[in-house]
Amino acid sequence: MPLRLYNTLTRQKEEFQPLDKERVRMYVCGPTVYDFAHIGNARPVIVFDVLFRLLRHLYGESHVTYVRNITDVDDKINARALRDFPDLPLNDAIRNVTEKTASQFFADVKALGCLDPTVQPRATDNIPGMIEMIRALIARGHAYQAGSEVLFSVPSMPDYGALSQRRLEDQQAGARVAVDAHKRDAADFVLWKLSSPEEPGWDSPWGRGRPGWHIECSAMSSRYLGEVFDIHGGGLDLIFPHHENEIAQSRCAFGTSVMARTWMHNGFLQVEGQKMSKSLGNFVTINDVLQEWPGEFARYSMLLTHYRQPIDWTRSKLIEARSSLQKFQKWYVPLEIGFSADYDQSAVDVEVLESLQDDLSTPEAFSALHRLATDLANPALQSRPDHNKRLSEFSRSLDLLGLAPRKQLVDIDATRVDAFISARLEARKAKNWAESDRIRDELAAMGIAIKDNKDGTTSWEVKR
């Protein structure tokens, strides 16, 4: 079965055909490191990690290049630096903000089971490439300097708006672009803006300044992946203006018909049925979740919903993830242990692989895993000659999804468990069977199996 992916540019599923099977190339927009990443930011990181793993499985680990950038120059970063470090020089304050938040992001996504991308470029390390791209746009008649800015001329690109399917006359300026009198057209957007003495800046032909948001990704993707590459991904909210403007800059600077052949976007996220916001008190960072739940639970619960659909982040899904992964963990065999049987230990379950090849259908992949886990647990099927083969395929399928257990998936507080058991014994003595059953169910939810012994004591163990 071929890999088929939904292409936002064409609004349909298409068979994926890389430009070069020896060098499959993918770019995904990364975080702006001014604050800890929230759980909505985790969704594209997890989704495109699954795709990265799948591409490596299909084409070979050494043949896939995945670039995810870090935006470390931005007006939000400047504002946070001035707020949090008012007594430091601005450059030092900015460095404190970006280093702290970037380090936290790296730790958080690792805990979510995500592989490191092949390259993680920072915007501040790619300023010369941005300047050269802006030079090319001016030389080709697609950009101009006006006021204190260099702007992209949107009307210079007749088919601007193809990704978002917006008509040129309906375009509105992006949130980071003020509609000023010096613009030739209201839709024109910033490529370079001059910096005051108090703001960070770099020397350029147009004066000391800093790049606009969109030019950063165009410069970094072309540097590491070329003028045209295979896949560009990100959240649905980035289609316009960010990705639309990336396409405009890259195509017009290089004279190409496309920037990326396939554009993929994950859906929006809400929390317990509401839009996430600090004002509603439901703003959740990745780190908040990881303080309470293992990263595997968060990853699994995120993948329960197809990546293109909106997702409702709920505690009940985390509990469902815990139940499923505790069931799966029993049948996971690490690759380094392996089996003596003569078969390909890199193979994954056929149904799981076909589900993922159908536009990353992780819900269907999980259904296949549950069916396989049920078969593996069936004593009547455990004596079959292919049992070890199926066990290995199950394990490699979890590897492919980034769900290989890295530790026991429940953190047990023995003192707390003993307290529950003592309370249950008291309830049983008082013949309060409802309370006894409630405590038993609470322990089961914690992953604890209890056994009432003949001598009147109760023993417990972690469920496997």
C-alpha positions as CSV (number, residue, x, y, z in Angstrom):
1,M,0.0,0.0,0.0
2,P,1.4,3.4,-0.9
3,L,1.7,6.3,1.5
4,R,-1.2,8.7,1.0
5,L,-1.3,12.1,2.6
6,Y,-3.8,14.9,2.6
7,N,-2.4,17.9,0.8
8,T,-3.9,21.2,2.0
9,L,-2.7,22.8,-1.3
10,T,-5.0,20.6,-3.4
11,R,-7.6,19.7,-0.7
12,Q,-7.3,16.0,-1.4
13,K,-5.4,12.9,-0.4
14,E,-2.5,12.1,-2.8
15,E,0.0,9.3,-3.2
16,F,3.3,10.6,-1.7
17,Q,6.1,10.6,-4.2
18,P,9.3,12.2,-2.9
19,L,11.4,14.3,-5.2
20,D,14.3,12.0,-4.3
21,K,13.9,8.7,-2.5
22,E,17.4,9.0,-1.2
23,R,16.7,12.3,0.5
24,V,13.1,12.7,1.6
25,R,12.8,16.3,3.1
26,M,10.3,17.7,5.6
27,Y,10.0,21.1,7.3
28,V,7.8,21.9,10.3
29,C,7.4,25.3,12.0
30,G,8.7,25.1,15.5
31,P,8.1,27.2,18.6
32,T,8.7,30.9,19.3
33,V,10.6,30.6,22.5
34,Y,9.2,33.4,24.7
35,D,7.3,31.2,27.1
36,F,6.7,27.5,28.0
37,A,5.0,25.6,25.1
38,H,1.3,24.9,25.8
39,I,-0.4,21.6,25.1
40,G,-1.7,22.9,21.7
41,N,1.9,23.4,20.7
42,A,2.5,19.7,21.5
43,R,0.1,18.5,18.8
44,P,2.2,19.3,15.7
45,V,5.3,18.1,17.4
46,I,3.8,14.7,18.1
47,V,1.9,14.4,14.7
48,F,5.0,15.2,12.6
49,D,7.2,13.0,14.8
50,V,4.9,10.1,13.9
51,L,5.3,11.1,10.2
52,F,9.1,11.3,10.6
53,R,9.2,7.8,12.1
54,L,7.0,6.5,9.3
55,L,9.1,8.1,6.6
56,R,12.2,6.6,8.1
57,H,10.6,3.2,8.2
58,L,9.6,3.4,4.6
59,Y,12.7,5.0,3.1
60,G,15.4,4.3,5.6
61,E,16.6,6.4,8.6
62,S,19.6,7.9,6.7
63,H,17.4,9.0,3.8
64,V,15.0,11.4,5.7
65,T,15.8,14.9,6.6
66,Y,13.5,16.6,9.1
67,V,13.9,20.3,9.9
68,R,12.1,22.0,12.8
69,N,13.1,25.6,13.5
70,I,13.4,27.6,16.7
71,T,12.2,31.3,16.4
72,D,14.4,33.2,18.8
73,V,13.9,36.7,17.4
74,D,10.5,38.2,17.8
75,D,8.8,41.2,19.4
76,K,7.1,38.9,21.9
77,I,10.5,37.7,23.1
78,N,11.6,41.4,23.4
79,A,8.6,42.2,25.5
80,R,9.1,39.2,27.8
81,A,12.8,40.0,28.2
82,L,12.0,43.6,29.3
83,R,9.3,42.3,31.7
84,D,11.3,39.5,33.3
85,F,14.8,41.0,33.3
86,P,14.4,44.8,33.5
87,D,17.8,45.4,35.0
88,L,19.8,43.5,32.4
89,P,21.0,44.8,29.0
90,L,18.3,43.8,26.4
91,N,20.5,41.3,24.6
92,D,21.4,39.5,27.8
93,A,17.7,39.6,28.9
94,I,16.7,38.1,25.5
95,R,19.3,35.4,25.8
96,N,18.0,34.5,29.3
97,V,14.4,34.2,28.0
98,T,15.2,32.2,24.8
99,E,17.7,29.8,26.4
100,K,15.4,28.9,29.3
101,T,12.3,28.4,27.2
102,A,14.1,26.5,24.4
103,S,15.7,24.2,26.9
104,Q,12.3,23.5,28.5
105,F,10.8,22.9,25.1
106,F,13.5,20.3,24.2
107,A,13.0,18.5,27.6
108,D,9.2,18.5,27.2
109,V,9.1,17.1,23.7
110,K,11.6,14.4,24.6
111,A,9.4,13.4,27.5
112,L,6.6,13.1,24.9
113,G,8.6,10.5,23.1
114,C,9.6,12.7,20.2
115,L,12.8,12.1,18.2
116,D,15.2,15.0,17.7
117,P,14.7,16.4,14.2
118,T,17.7,16.1,11.8
119,V,18.3,19.8,12.1
120,Q,16.9,22.4,14.6
121,P,18.1,25.7,13.3
122,R,17.6,29.0,15.2
123,A,16.5,32.1,13.4
124,T,19.3,34.2,14.9
125,D,21.9,31.8,13.2
126,N,20.3,32.4,9.8
127,I,20.1,36.2,9.5
128,P,22.6,36.3,6.5
129,G,20.4,33.9,4.5
130,M,17.3,36.1,5.2
131,I,19.1,39.2,4.0
132,E,20.2,37.5,0.8
133,M,16.6,36.3,0.1
134,I,15.3,39.8,0.6
135,R,17.9,41.1,-1.8
136,A,16.7,38.6,-4.4
137,L,13.0,39.6,-3.9
138,I,13.9,43.3,-4.3
139,A,15.9,42.5,-7.5
140,R,13.1,40.5,-9.0
141,G,10.5,43.3,-8.3
142,H,8.7,41.5,-5.5
143,A,9.8,43.7,-2.6
144,Y,10.4,47.4,-1.8
145,Q,11.7,49.6,1.0
146,A,9.3,52.1,2.4
147,G,9.3,54.0,5.7
148,S,11.3,51.9,8.2
149,E,10.5,48.6,6.5
150,V,11.2,46.3,3.6
151,L,7.9,44.9,2.4
152,F,6.8,42.1,0.1
153,S,4.5,43.3,-2.7
154,V,1.6,40.9,-2.6
155,P,0.1,42.1,-6.0
156,S,3.4,41.1,-7.7
157,M,2.4,37.5,-7.3
158,P,-0.8,36.9,-9.3
159,D,-1.6,33.5,-7.7
160,Y,-1.0,34.5,-4.1
161,G,-3.6,32.9,-1.9
162,A,-3.6,29.4,-3.4
163,L,-2.9,27.6,-0.1
164,S,-5.6,29.4,1.9
165,Q,-7.9,29.7,-1.1
166,R,-8.5,33.4,-0.4
167,R,-8.9,35.9,-3.2
168,L,-6.3,38.6,-3.4
169,E,-8.8,41.3,-2.8
170,D,-10.0,39.6,0.4
171,Q,-6.5,39.4,1.9
172,Q,-6.0,41.0,5.3
173,A,-2.7,41.9,6.8
174,G,-1.3,39.4,9.3
175,A,-1.4,40.0,13.1
176,R,2.2,41.1,13.2
177,V,1.8,43.7,10.4
178,A,0.3,47.1,10.9
179,V,-1.5,48.6,7.9
180,D,0.4,51.8,7.4
181,A,0.2,54.6,4.8
182,H,3.7,53.7,3.4
183,K,2.4,50.4,2.1
184,R,1.6,50.1,-1.6
185,D,-1.1,47.6,-0.8
186,A,-2.8,46.8,2.5
187,A,-1.9,43.1,2.1
188,D,1.9,43.7,1.8
189,F,3.8,42.2,4.7
190,V,7.1,42.9,6.4
191,L,10.4,41.3,5.4
192,W,12.7,43.5,7.4
193,K,12.0,46.3,9.9
194,L,14.5,48.8,11.4
195,S,15.4,48.5,15.1
196,S,15.7,51.3,17.6
197,P,18.9,51.6,19.6
198,E,17.2,49.7,22.4
199,E,16.0,46.8,20.2
200,P,18.0,43.9,18.9
201,G,19.2,44.2,15.4
202,W,21.6,43.2,12.6
203,D,23.3,45.3,10.0
204,S,21.7,45.1,6.5
205,P,21.6,47.1,3.2
206,W,18.5,48.7,4.5
207,G,19.8,49.7,8.0
208,R,20.2,48.0,11.3
209,G,17.1,45.9,11.9
210,R,15.5,42.5,12.3
211,P,13.6,40.1,10.1
212,G,9.8,39.7,9.8
213,W,8.4,36.4,11.0
214,H,7.7,34.8,7.6
215,I,11.1,35.3,6.0
216,E,12.7,33.3,8.8
217,C,11.1,30.0,7.8
218,S,11.7,30.6,4.1
219,A,15.4,31.1,4.6
220,M,15.9,28.2,7.0
221,S,13.9,25.7,4.9
222,S,15.8,26.6,1.7
223,R,19.2,26.4,3.5
224,Y,18.7,22.9,4.8
225,L,16.2,21.4,2.3
226,G,16.6,23.3,-1.0
227,E,14.4,25.6,-3.0
228,V,11.7,22.9,-3.4
229,F,11.2,20.1,-1.0
230,D,8.7,17.3,-0.2
231,I,6.6,18.2,2.9
232,H,5.8,21.3,4.9
233,G,3.8,21.0,8.1
234,G,2.3,22.9,11.0
235,G,-0.9,23.8,12.7
236,L,-4.1,24.8,10.9
237,D,-3.7,28.3,12.3
238,L,-0.5,28.9,10.3
239,I,-2.1,28.4,6.8
240,F,-2.8,32.2,6.7
241,P,-0.8,34.4,6.8
242,H,2.4,32.5,7.8
243,H,2.5,29.6,5.3
244,E,0.9,31.6,2.5
245,N,3.6,34.2,2.9
246,E,6.3,31.6,3.1
247,I,5.2,30.3,-0.3
248,A,5.1,33.8,-1.7
249,Q,8.7,34.7,-0.6
250,S,10.2,31.4,-1.6
251,R,8.6,31.0,-5.0
252,C,9.3,34.6,-5.9
253,A,12.9,34.6,-4.6
254,F,13.8,31.4,-6.5
255,G,11.5,31.5,-9.5
256,T,9.9,28.1,-8.6
257,S,6.3,27.0,-9.2
258,V,6.1,25.5,-5.7
259,M,7.9,25.7,-2.4
260,A,6.8,22.3,-0.9
261,R,4.9,19.7,-2.9
262,T,2.7,18.6,0.1
263,W,1.3,20.8,2.8
264,M,0.0,19.2,5.9
265,H,-1.8,20.9,8.8
266,N,-3.1,19.5,12.1
267,G,-6.4,20.6,13.6
268,F,-7.2,22.9,16.5
269,L,-7.2,21.9,20.2
270,Q,-9.5,22.8,23.0
271,V,-9.5,21.8,26.7
272,E,-12.5,20.0,28.2
273,G,-14.8,21.4,25.6
274,Q,-13.6,25.1,25.7
275,K,-11.0,27.1,23.9
276,M,-7.9,27.2,25.9
277,S,-7.1,30.6,27.4
278,K,-5.6,32.1,30.5
279,S,-8.7,34.1,31.2
280,L,-10.8,30.8,31.5
281,G,-8.1,29.3,33.8
282,N,-7.7,26.3,31.4
283,F,-4.3,27.3,29.9
284,V,-2.2,24.1,30.2
285,T,1.5,23.9,29.3
286,I,3.2,20.7,28.2
287,N,5.2,20.8,31.4
288,D,2.0,21.1,33.5
289,V,0.7,17.8,32.0
290,L,4.1,16.1,32.5
291,Q,4.1,17.0,36.2
292,E,1.0,14.7,36.6
293,W,1.1,12.2,33.7
294,P,3.9,10.2,32.0
295,G,4.7,11.5,28.5
296,E,3.4,8.3,26.9
297,F,-0.1,9.0,28.2
298,A,-0.1,12.5,26.8
299,R,1.2,11.3,23.4
300,Y,-1.3,8.4,23.2
301,S,-4.2,10.7,24.1
302,M,-3.1,13.2,21.5
303,L,-3.1,10.5,18.8
304,L,-6.5,9.1,19.7
305,T,-7.9,11.8,17.4
306,H,-7.0,11.9,13.7
307,Y,-4.5,14.7,13.2
308,R,-6.7,16.7,10.8
309,Q,-9.7,16.8,13.2
310,P,-10.2,19.2,16.1
311,I,-9.2,17.6,19.4
312,D,-10.7,18.0,22.8
313,W,-8.0,17.6,25.4
314,T,-9.6,15.9,28.4
315,R,-8.7,14.0,31.5
316,S,-10.8,11.1,30.4
317,K,-8.6,10.6,27.4
318,L,-5.5,10.5,29.6
319,I,-7.2,7.9,31.7
320,E,-8.1,5.9,28.5
321,A,-4.4,6.2,27.5
322,R,-3.3,4.9,30.8
323,S,-5.5,1.8,30.5
324,S,-4.5,1.1,26.9
325,L,-0.8,1.5,27.5
326,Q,-0.8,-0.6,30.6
327,K,-2.4,-3.3,28.5
328,F,0.1,-2.9,25.7
329,Q,3.1,-2.8,28.0
330,K,2.7,-6.4,29.0
331,W,3.4,-7.5,25.4
332,Y,6.2,-5.1,24.5
333,V,9.6,-6.7,23.9
334,P,12.5,-4.2,23.5
335,L,14.4,-4.6,20.2
336,E,17.7,-5.3,21.9
337,I,16.2,-8.4,23.5
338,G,14.6,-9.8,20.3
339,F,13.7,-13.4,19.5
340,S,15.5,-16.4,18.1
341,A,13.0,-16.9,15.4
342,D,14.2,-16.3,11.8
343,Y,12.2,-13.3,10.6
344,D,12.5,-9.6,10.1
345,Q,12.5,-7.9,13.5
346,S,12.0,-4.5,12.0
347,A,8.6,-5.5,10.6
348,V,5.5,-3.9,12.0
349,D,1.9,-5.2,12.0
350,V,0.4,-4.9,8.6
351,E,-2.8,-3.3,9.7
352,V,-1.0,-0.7,11.8
353,L,1.3,0.1,8.9
354,E,-1.6,0.4,6.4
355,S,-3.5,2.6,8.9
356,L,-0.6,5.0,9.1
357,Q,0.0,5.0,5.4
358,D,-3.6,6.2,5.0
359,D,-2.9,9.8,6.0
360,L,-1.6,8.9,9.4
361,S,-4.8,7.3,10.7
362,T,-3.6,6.8,14.3
363,P,-7.1,5.9,15.6
364,E,-7.2,3.0,13.2
365,A,-3.7,2.0,14.1
366,F,-4.7,1.9,17.8
367,S,-7.7,-0.3,16.9
368,A,-5.4,-2.7,15.2
369,L,-3.1,-2.7,18.2
370,H,-5.9,-3.5,20.6
371,R,-7.0,-6.4,18.4
372,L,-3.5,-7.8,18.3
373,A,-3.0,-7.3,22.0
374,T,-6.2,-9.3,22.6
375,D,-5.0,-12.1,20.4
376,L,-1.6,-12.2,22.1
377,A,-3.4,-12.5,25.5
378,N,-5.5,-15.4,24.3
379,P,-4.0,-18.7,25.7
380,A,-5.5,-20.6,22.8
381,L,-3.4,-18.5,20.3
382,Q,-0.2,-18.4,22.3
383,S,0.9,-21.8,21.1
384,R,0.7,-20.8,17.5
385,P,4.0,-21.0,15.5
386,D,3.8,-17.3,14.6
387,H,3.2,-16.1,18.2
388,N,6.7,-14.7,18.6
389,K,6.5,-13.1,15.1
390,R,3.3,-11.3,16.0
391,L,4.7,-10.3,19.4
392,S,7.7,-8.7,17.6
393,E,5.4,-6.9,15.1
394,F,3.3,-5.6,18.0
395,S,6.4,-4.3,19.7
396,R,7.8,-2.7,16.6
397,S,4.4,-1.1,15.9
398,L,4.6,0.6,19.3
399,D,8.2,1.7,18.4
400,L,6.9,3.2,15.1
401,L,4.2,5.2,17.0
402,G,6.8,6.4,19.6
403,L,5.0,4.6,22.3
404,A,7.7,2.1,23.4
405,P,7.5,2.0,27.2
406,R,10.5,3.8,28.7
407,K,9.6,2.9,32.3
408,Q,6.9,1.4,34.3
409,L,3.8,3.3,33.3
410,V,2.4,3.9,36.7
411,D,4.2,5.7,39.5
412,I,3.4,3.9,42.8
413,D,3.3,5.5,46.2
414,A,3.5,2.4,48.4
415,T,2.5,4.4,51.5
416,R,-0.6,5.7,49.8
417,V,-1.5,2.2,48.5
418,D,-1.2,0.8,52.0
419,A,-3.4,3.5,53.4
420,F,-6.1,2.7,50.8
421,I,-5.9,-1.0,51.7
422,S,-6.2,-0.3,55.5
423,A,-9.2,1.9,54.8
424,R,-10.7,-0.9,52.7
425,L,-10.1,-3.5,55.5
426,E,-11.9,-1.2,57.9
427,A,-14.8,-0.8,55.5
428,R,-15.1,-4.6,55.1
429,K,-15.1,-5.1,58.9
430,A,-17.9,-2.6,59.1
431,K,-19.7,-4.5,56.3
432,N,-19.7,-1.3,54.2
433,W,-19.4,-3.2,51.0
434,A,-20.1,-0.1,48.8
435,E,-17.1,1.7,50.3
436,S,-14.9,-1.4,50.0
437,D,-15.8,-1.7,46.3
438,R,-15.1,2.0,45.8
439,I,-11.6,1.7,47.2
440,R,-10.9,-1.4,45.2
441,D,-11.9,0.5,42.0
442,E,-9.8,3.4,43.0
443,L,-6.8,1.1,43.4
444,A,-7.5,-0.5,40.0
445,A,-7.6,2.9,38.4
446,M,-4.1,3.5,39.9
447,G,-2.9,0.3,38.2
448,I,-3.0,-1.8,41.5
449,A,-4.3,-5.4,41.7
450,I,-5.2,-6.5,45.2
451,K,-5.6,-10.0,46.6
452,D,-7.5,-10.9,49.8
453,N,-5.5,-13.7,51.5
454,K,-6.9,-16.5,53.7
455,D,-5.2,-15.1,56.8
456,G,-7.3,-11.9,56.6
457,T,-4.5,-9.7,55.1
458,T,-4.6,-8.1,51.7
459,S,-1.6,-8.1,49.3
460,W,-1.1,-5.9,46.2
461,E,0.9,-5.7,43.0
462,V,1.3,-3.5,40.0
463,K,-0.9,-4.8,37.2
464,R,1.1,-5.9,34.1
